[in-house]
Amino acid sequence: MSSENAATVRVGAQRPTHLLTPEGRFDFSDGDDAIALASALGLELLEWQRWLVRWILAVDEDGRPACRQVVLVVPRQNGKGAVLEAVELYWLIVAGIKTTIHTAHEADTAAGHQERLESLISEPLIDLPALRSYRSNGKERIRNLDERLLLQFRTRTKATKRGSSPQRVVLDEAQELQTEHLAALVPAMAAQSMDVSSMPQLIFAGSAPLPRSVYLHDLLRRVQATKPDRTLLAMWAGSPDDDPTDVDVWYRTNPSLG
């Protein structure tokens, strides 16, 4: 493709249609390091993905997460998984996060996410700490043996083992999330009115909520209405008046299009 043609290629909107960011002065250098790490491992992120990684890993002057709660909603097949992979790799390899839990509604989704991370660390392009991936019923995980750090993969059920004290929780397929899933994962998270600052950093990541997505619908309403501190909302979504056959709508709501 010539440089002239490349300059005219249209791409999807690189910023969300619905956005809330925390107020304050933050350090985004951890996100820059995570992007560089992902690139060194062969994971090249698009501009909108890099923007999200920088916000998720931003910290205040005391080193605390700028975003204690992240709500990411983007249509399927745009690549939100790559954002989660870059962030989780950074937590596991660089940041010293003791315990991260990655949950999904379907076992295949959680397994697929673990497989993608395994592929990135199996033949690394850079020196890494001793990492080992385990696959056993209910105990899927990747360990950083040098630092004794743990990234766990779980399927959400009411019977999910209690008692964990993770510092980071990723709730993938958030459109399928139910209140009892949160209670089973981390009991303290069941109280929706709980102060966000007292919880682990939470990432809700999903596609457009379905009619049955009661929890995600309620979460989006509460965040948009109350604009809580330390919360990042990034949602690519159309409006009720949008024409689904309108190409402009496609580009506005699909950041990876093009």
HELIX and SHEET records of a PDB file:
HELIX    1   1 SER A    3  THR A    8  1                                   6    
HELIX    2   2 SER A   29  ALA A   40  1                                  12    
HELIX    3   3 GLU A   47  ILE A   56  1                                  10    
HELIX    4   4 LYS A   80  TYR A   90  1                                  11    
HELIX    5   5 TRP A   91  ALA A   95  3                                   5    
HELIX    6   6 ALA A  107  SER A  122  1                                  16    
HELIX    7   7 ALA A  174  GLU A  176  5                                   3    
HELIX    8   8 THR A  179  LEU A  185  1                                   7    
HELIX    9   9 PRO A  187  ALA A  190  5                                   4    
HELIX   10  10 VAL A  196  SER A  198  5                                   3    
HELIX   11  11 VAL A  214  THR A  226  1                                  13    
HELIX   12  12 VAL A  247  THR A  253  1                                   7    
SHEET    1   A 9 HIS A  18  LEU A  20  0                                        
SHEET    2   A 9 THR A 231  MET A 235 -1                                        
SHEET    3   A 9 GLN A  69  VAL A  73  1                                        
SHEET    4   A 9 GLN A 201  GLY A 206  1                                        
SHEET    5   A 9 ARG A 168  ASP A 172  1                                        
SHEET    6   A 9 THR A  99  ALA A 104  1                                        
SHEET    7   A 9 LEU A 149  THR A 155  1                                        
SHEET    8   A 9 ARG A 141  ASN A 144 -1                                        
SHEET    9   A 9 LEU A 131  TYR A 134 -1                                        
END                                                                             
